[in-house]
Amino acid sequence: MGILESIDARLERIERRLAKCDAPLPSGGEWVDQQKSPLGRRRHCAAVRRMKAEGDARVFVRGRRHLMAPEALAEELARLSLESPAGAAGASANDAQADEAGTGVYGRALQKALAAGGSR
């Protein structure tokens, strides 16, 4: 392969990459990228990569932008949250007793981490 063919092949690859970057965003509302995400850039990008590997259609990557649908972002925030549904400020005495017994949200999270090989 000569130098001209090599350059031509590289230009074709560059054109395909640019076409992907310039493609319009899927319709369906607002998209949240890593710059505006409450997860932060690193967690947002990691979540998009994970969800994309799982086949979730509500996330995609355009160039260097990792985009996520608001519904997917809400689910990811809920997945990462260890707060009780009532919120930390509104926790009742029953919640505190359940956490002490190891059956509350925090106790279950600790048990899950220990089962995964973590140490206390």
Residue pairs with C-beta under 8 A, 6 or more apart in sequence:
1 9
20 62
20 63
21 62
21 63
23 62
25 31
25 62
25 67
26 60
28 69
29 69
29 70
30 70
31 67
31 68
31 69
32 44
32 67
32 68
32 69
32 70
32 73
33 44
33 65
33 66
33 67
33 68
34 40
34 41
34 44
34 45
34 48
34 65
34 66
35 41
37 43
37 44
37 68
37 73
38 73
38 77
39 47
39 73
39 76
39 77
39 80
43 80
44 66
44 68
45 66
47 59
47 68
47 76
48 59
48 60
48 61
48 66
48 67
48 68
49 61
49 66
51 58
51 59
51 68
51 72
51 76
52 59
52 60
52 61
56 72
58 68
58 69
58 71
58 72
59 66
59 67
59 68
59 69
59 72
60 67
61 67
68 76
82 105
82 106
82 109
83 105
84 91
84 95
84 104
84 105
86 92
86 95
95 104
95 105
96 104
98 104
98 107
99 105
99 106
99 107
101 107
102 108
102 110
102 111
110 120
114 120
